[in-house]
Amino acid sequence: ELGKTTKRGTDVRFYPDDTIFEDITFNYDRIANHLDDQACLTKGVVFHLKDERTDRENTFYYENGLVEYYNRHIFQKTPLTQPMHFEGVEGGIKVEVVFGFLKDSYDEKIIAFANGVRTGDGGYHVTGLKKAITSCYNQFGINNSMFKSSAPLDGDCLREGLVAVLSVWVPEHLLQFEGQTKGKLGTKEALNATDSVIENKLSYYLVENKAEAEAVIKKTMNEMRARDKAEAERKKERELLKGK
């Protein structure tokens, strides 16, 4: 006992056992990345990290959670759309997502979390996100007569240039992860929950932001034509080689 105090809280100390772990050296960057994720998911909470070996330190704080995280870490190139932020609850599963499209990028980047755990291998919540985006943009294109034929937009081409941060909170009795590292969400209910929350809100957003929606669809259609043209060229080359 040190005496009376008005301070309250818990001090937790962890010492790794070198008889169990091959390497007990703490990696600052790995811990910093994890705390950055947690600060994003628990907006308004301050995380402070200090390495007393080197005096290296950092503070992690997000007043606006996923939106601020998205703007700070992902949305750095020329945007094709503004960030779209949707959240809701379906079947007891809380869903929140921020996503947008980049103008000159053809990579797909989705950072996904399930109950505060980063799911680097995806899972049913990521599948639900992809399903909702593909469905909404296709329906918008059909409703606005943007397609000459009934052929829908290809999901893979549509998501070229997509950047997203997705977080779901699943009730414990439904929560399932795949793999020892919990890298993939195995809760099937998360697919329909994510799809439903995003599709209901994105459909209205696209109607109210027609220019952005059309820009994404036109970019996708150009990419699909370029892909088909490249495939036709490869097929032609294969036929020429067979003829020889």
Residue, then its C-alpha position, 0 to 999 in steps of 0.5 A: e500500500l502506497g497511501k490514499t489516491t483518487k486515481r482508479g484503474t488496472d495495471v496489467r503486466f505481461y512477461p513472456d516465458d522464454t521456455i515457451f516462446e522461441d522469441i520473446t522480443f517485443n516488436y514495436d511496429r506490430i504492437a503499434n499497428h494493433l493499437d492503431d486498429q483498436a483506436c479506430l474501432t473504439k473511437g474516442v479512446v486514447f491508446h499510448l504506446k512507449d518502448e522504454r528500450t528506445d524511448r520510442e512512443n506514439t499515441f493512437y486516437y480516432e475521434n470519428g472511428l472508421v471514417e477517420y481511419y479510412n481518410r488517414h490510411i487509405f484515401q490518399k490517391t485521386p478519388l473517383t468517389q467520396p467515401m461512403h459510410f454506412e452502418g446498421v444492425e441486422g439479425g443482431i449483427k452490427v455492421e459498419v463500413v467506409f468505402g470508395f473508389l480510386k480513379d487511377s488504381y486497379d487494386e482492390k483493398i479491403i481491411a476487415f474486422a470481426n469483433g475487433v479482430r483483423t480478418g486478413d483472410g476475409g470471411y462471410h462479412v467480406t463476401g456480403l460487402k462484395k455482394a452488396i456493392t455488385s448488386c447495387y451498381n448493377q441495379f443502378g446501371i439497369n435502372n438508368s439504361m447504362f447497359k446496351s445488353s443485359a450482361p451485368l457488371d463483372g464483380d472483379c472488374l467493378r472492385e478494381g480501385l475499391v478501398a474499404v474498411l469493414s467492421v462487424w460485431v457478431p453476438e458471441h453465440l454466433l461468432q465463429f472464426e476459421g484458423q488458429t489465428k482467427g484470420k477468417l470469419g466463419t459466421k454465415e449469418a454475417l453474409n446476409a447481415t452485411d449484404s442487407v445493411i449495405e445494400n439498403k443504404l447504398s441503393y439510395y446513396l447511388v440515386e442521390n449521387k448519380a454522377e459518382a455512380e455513373a463514373v464507377i460504372k463507366k470505369t468498370m465497363n472500360e475495364m471489362r472491354a479492355r479485359d475482353k480485348a486482351e483475352a481475344e488477342r491471347k486467343k488469337e495468338r494461341e490459334l496462330l501457334k496451333g496453326k504452326 
